């Protein structure tokens, strides 16, 4: 009996021609997540989670969650963007690319809501009085300068001038005169922020700290004896900040090696290493040697 042959196309056992096409790797280059980028920058800056939490006033639990790319504890996209922006600045990152990456991964930025204020982070403000507090502070400074000028022109019946020192972030009182100093020949030249000569003649009943970014930029935080925040931000190279309190100034320096310190008119000669994070406290009796 003759064999019957099929006249169709030969049967291929195995993969079809389509399956034999070369494999195309269409994976995109993976970039670090928002949380991972923040964590890497924090470690590179030599900061702990506690340091970042203290500087930004963002709770430790939220900092840990964000570094793990868990944004649920932030309470919403608006607050999450604010936390990302604040943490990025604290670790010396540009926040704009991170915000854009967050928007791309979480559905885009919502339409602005004019009636609702936006908060960058859960920060404890030095004073939550808004413009009224600023106006009161300016009025107090004007009153103190006017009183000093009037006393100097009157001739100073007791032979001593009254020098008013106004620290950044603290309320000038003017009711407690400073220690006697020689009368200035130009009383009208006094300024709200103490100059180098004023620091040199700092009153003994207060503590005066001058922070100068002489060798580069550094993030700094300063508080008074009540724990009230006087300043929290980046001090660029060449910039100077002066703080004054009745008893104590607490400092946190992100890069102590870039900073020159003057306490009660004397330069602090500590050999701070570049990039070192330093926590410092000075009182009106410091420095003992200088």
C-alpha positions as CSV (number, residue, x, y, z in Angstrom):
1,X,0.0,0.0,0.0
2,X,1.5,3.4,-1.0
3,X,2.3,6.0,1.6
4,X,0.2,9.1,1.5
5,X,2.1,12.4,1.7
6,X,0.6,15.7,2.7
7,X,1.3,18.5,0.2
8,X,1.1,21.3,2.9
9,X,4.0,23.4,4.2
10,X,6.6,21.5,6.3
11,X,5.8,21.5,10.0
12,X,8.4,23.1,12.2
13,X,8.8,21.6,15.6
14,X,9.8,24.2,18.2
15,X,9.7,28.0,18.2
16,X,7.9,29.9,15.5
17,X,9.8,32.5,13.4
18,X,8.3,35.2,15.5
19,X,9.7,33.5,18.7
20,X,13.1,33.4,17.2
21,X,13.4,37.2,16.9
22,X,16.2,38.7,19.0
23,X,15.1,39.7,22.5
24,X,14.8,43.5,22.9
25,X,15.6,44.9,26.3
26,X,13.3,47.8,26.6
27,X,13.9,48.5,30.3
28,X,14.6,52.2,31.0
29,X,17.5,53.3,33.0
30,X,16.4,53.1,36.7
31,X,17.0,56.3,38.7
32,X,16.9,56.5,42.5
33,X,13.5,56.9,44.1
34,X,12.7,60.2,45.9
35,X,13.2,58.6,49.3
36,X,16.4,56.8,48.3
37,X,17.9,60.1,46.9
38,X,17.1,62.0,50.1
39,X,18.7,59.2,52.2
40,X,21.8,59.1,50.1
41,X,22.2,62.9,50.3
42,X,21.7,62.8,54.1
43,X,24.4,60.2,54.6
44,X,26.8,62.1,52.3
45,X,26.2,65.2,54.3
46,X,27.2,63.4,57.5
47,X,23.7,63.9,59.1
48,X,21.6,61.5,61.1
49,X,17.8,61.2,61.0
50,X,17.7,63.0,64.4
51,X,19.8,65.9,63.0
52,X,17.5,66.3,60.0
53,X,14.4,66.1,62.2
54,X,15.8,68.7,64.7
55,X,16.7,71.1,61.8
56,X,13.5,70.8,59.9
57,X,11.0,70.1,62.7
58,X,9.7,67.2,60.7
59,X,8.9,64.2,63.0
60,X,11.4,61.3,63.0
61,X,8.7,58.8,62.0
62,X,7.8,60.9,58.9
63,X,11.5,61.3,57.9
64,X,12.0,57.5,58.1
65,X,8.8,56.9,56.1
66,X,9.8,59.3,53.3
67,X,13.2,57.8,53.0
68,X,11.4,54.4,52.6
69,X,9.2,56.0,49.9
70,X,6.1,55.7,52.1
71,X,4.3,59.0,51.9
72,X,1.1,57.9,53.6
73,X,2.1,59.4,57.0
74,X,2.5,62.9,55.3
75,X,-1.3,63.3,55.2
76,X,-1.7,64.1,51.5
77,X,0.2,65.2,48.4
78,X,0.4,68.9,49.4
79,X,2.1,68.0,52.7
80,X,4.3,65.3,51.1
81,X,5.6,67.9,48.6
82,X,6.3,70.3,51.4
83,X,8.2,67.6,53.4
84,X,10.2,66.6,50.3
85,X,11.1,70.3,49.7
86,X,12.2,70.9,53.3
87,X,14.2,67.7,53.6
88,X,16.0,68.3,50.3
89,X,17.2,71.7,51.4
90,X,18.4,70.3,54.7
91,X,20.6,67.8,52.9
92,X,21.8,70.3,50.2
93,X,19.7,68.9,47.3
94,X,17.8,70.8,44.7
95,X,14.1,70.1,45.6
96,X,12.7,70.8,42.1
97,X,13.7,67.5,40.4
98,X,12.5,65.5,43.4
99,X,9.1,67.3,43.4
100,X,8.8,66.6,39.6
101,X,9.6,63.0,40.1
102,X,7.0,62.7,42.9
103,X,4.3,64.3,40.8
104,X,5.1,61.9,37.9
105,X,4.8,58.9,40.2
106,X,1.7,60.0,42.1
107,X,-0.6,61.4,39.4
108,X,0.7,64.9,38.8
109,X,0.4,68.1,40.7
110,X,-3.2,69.1,41.6
111,X,-4.8,72.4,40.6
112,X,-3.9,75.2,43.0
113,X,-6.4,76.0,45.7
114,X,-6.1,79.8,46.3
115,X,-8.2,79.8,49.5
116,X,-6.1,77.2,51.3
117,X,-2.6,78.0,52.6
118,X,0.2,75.5,51.6
119,X,2.6,74.3,54.3
120,X,6.1,73.2,53.5
121,X,6.5,71.1,56.7
122,X,5.3,70.8,60.2
123,X,7.7,73.5,61.4
124,X,7.6,75.2,64.8
125,X,7.7,78.9,64.0
126,X,9.6,81.2,66.4
127,X,6.5,83.4,66.6
128,X,3.2,82.7,64.9
129,X,2.1,86.4,64.8
130,X,2.6,87.1,61.1
131,X,2.8,90.8,60.0
132,X,1.7,92.2,63.3
133,X,4.7,90.8,65.1
134,X,7.0,92.2,62.4
135,X,5.5,95.6,62.7
136,X,5.8,95.5,66.5
137,X,9.5,94.6,66.3
138,X,10.2,97.4,63.8
139,X,8.4,99.9,66.1
140,X,10.4,98.7,69.1
141,X,13.7,99.1,67.2
142,X,12.8,102.6,66.1
143,X,11.9,103.5,69.7
144,X,15.2,102.1,71.2
145,X,17.3,103.9,68.5
146,X,15.4,107.1,69.1
147,X,15.8,106.9,72.9
148,X,19.6,106.3,72.6
149,X,20.0,109.3,70.2
150,X,18.0,111.5,72.5
151,X,20.1,110.6,75.5
152,X,23.3,111.1,73.6
153,X,22.3,114.6,72.3
154,X,21.1,115.6,75.7
155,X,24.6,115.2,77.0
156,X,24.2,112.2,79.3
157,X,23.7,113.6,82.8
158,X,25.3,110.5,84.4
159,X,28.3,110.6,82.0
160,X,27.4,107.2,80.4
161,X,25.6,106.3,77.2
162,X,23.1,103.5,76.9
163,X,23.9,101.0,74.3
164,X,21.0,98.9,73.0
165,X,21.8,95.6,71.4
166,X,19.1,94.0,69.2
167,X,19.6,90.3,68.4
168,X,18.1,88.7,65.3
169,X,14.9,86.8,66.2
170,X,14.6,88.1,69.8
171,X,12.4,90.9,71.2
172,X,14.2,94.2,72.1
173,X,13.1,95.4,75.5
174,X,15.2,98.5,76.1
175,X,14.2,98.5,79.8
176,X,17.5,96.9,81.0
177,X,20.5,99.2,80.2
178,X,23.7,97.7,79.1
179,X,27.0,98.0,81.0
180,X,28.5,101.5,80.8
181,X,30.6,102.2,77.7
182,X,32.3,105.3,76.4
183,X,29.9,107.7,74.7
184,X,30.0,107.4,70.9
185,X,30.8,110.5,68.9
186,X,28.3,109.4,66.2
187,X,25.2,108.1,68.0
188,X,23.0,108.4,64.9
189,X,25.1,105.6,63.1
190,X,23.7,102.8,65.2
191,X,22.2,99.9,63.3
192,X,19.7,97.2,64.1
193,X,22.3,94.4,63.6
194,X,25.5,94.7,65.7
195,X,28.7,95.4,63.8
196,X,32.1,93.8,64.6
197,X,32.9,96.8,66.9
198,X,29.6,96.3,68.7
199,X,30.3,92.6,69.2
200,X,33.7,93.5,70.7
201,X,31.8,95.7,73.2
202,X,29.1,93.1,73.9
203,X,27.3,93.7,77.2
204,X,28.4,91.4,80.0
205,X,24.9,90.7,81.2
206,X,24.0,89.0,77.8
207,X,25.5,86.3,75.6
208,X,26.3,87.5,72.0
209,X,27.3,85.0,69.3
210,X,28.4,85.9,65.8
211,X,28.4,83.2,63.1
212,X,30.4,83.9,59.9
213,X,30.6,81.6,56.9
214,X,34.2,82.5,56.2
215,X,35.4,79.3,54.5
216,X,32.2,78.2,52.6
217,X,28.5,77.7,53.0
218,X,26.9,75.9,55.9
219,X,23.4,75.2,57.2
220,X,23.0,76.5,60.8
221,X,20.2,76.5,63.4
222,X,20.2,78.8,66.5
223,X,17.9,78.8,69.5
224,X,17.6,81.0,72.7
225,X,17.5,79.7,76.3
226,X,13.8,79.0,76.0
227,X,14.3,76.7,72.9
228,X,12.8,79.3,70.6
229,X,14.1,79.2,67.1
230,X,16.1,82.3,66.1
231,X,17.3,81.1,62.7
232,X,17.2,78.0,60.6
233,X,18.7,78.0,57.1
234,X,21.7,78.1,54.8
235,X,24.4,80.6,55.5
236,X,26.3,81.3,52.2
237,X,30.0,82.1,52.0
238,X,30.7,85.6,53.3
239,X,27.4,86.0,55.1
240,X,27.3,86.7,58.9
241,X,24.5,86.2,61.5
242,X,24.5,87.6,65.0
243,X,22.4,86.2,67.9
244,X,21.9,87.6,71.4
245,X,20.1,86.3,74.5
246,X,19.9,87.0,78.2
247,X,21.6,83.7,79.2
248,X,22.2,81.1,76.5
249,X,22.5,80.5,72.8
250,X,22.3,76.9,71.3
251,X,23.9,76.3,67.9
252,X,23.7,73.4,65.4
253,X,26.3,73.7,62.6
254,X,25.9,71.5,59.5
255,X,29.5,72.2,58.3
256,X,31.5,73.5,61.3
257,X,34.7,73.7,59.3
258,X,33.3,76.5,57.2
259,X,32.3,78.7,60.2
260,X,34.2,81.3,62.2
261,X,32.6,81.9,65.7
262,X,32.8,85.0,67.9
263,X,31.4,84.7,71.4
264,X,31.0,87.8,73.6
265,X,33.6,89.6,71.4
266,X,36.2,86.8,71.4
267,X,37.0,84.4,68.5
268,X,36.5,80.7,69.2
269,X,39.7,78.9,68.2
270,X,38.3,75.3,68.1
271,X,39.7,73.4,65.1
272,X,36.5,72.2,63.5
273,X,36.9,69.6,60.7
274,X,35.3,70.4,57.3
275,X,31.9,68.7,57.0
276,X,31.7,68.1,60.7
277,X,28.3,68.5,62.4
278,X,28.7,70.4,65.7
279,X,26.2,71.1,68.6
280,X,27.4,74.0,70.7
281,X,26.0,76.0,73.6
282,X,27.4,79.3,74.8
283,X,26.4,81.4,77.9
284,X,27.2,85.0,78.9
285,X,30.3,83.8,80.8
286,X,31.9,82.2,77.7
287,X,34.6,81.9,76.5
288,X,36.6,81.4,79.7
289,X,39.8,81.7,77.6
290,X,40.0,83.7,74.4
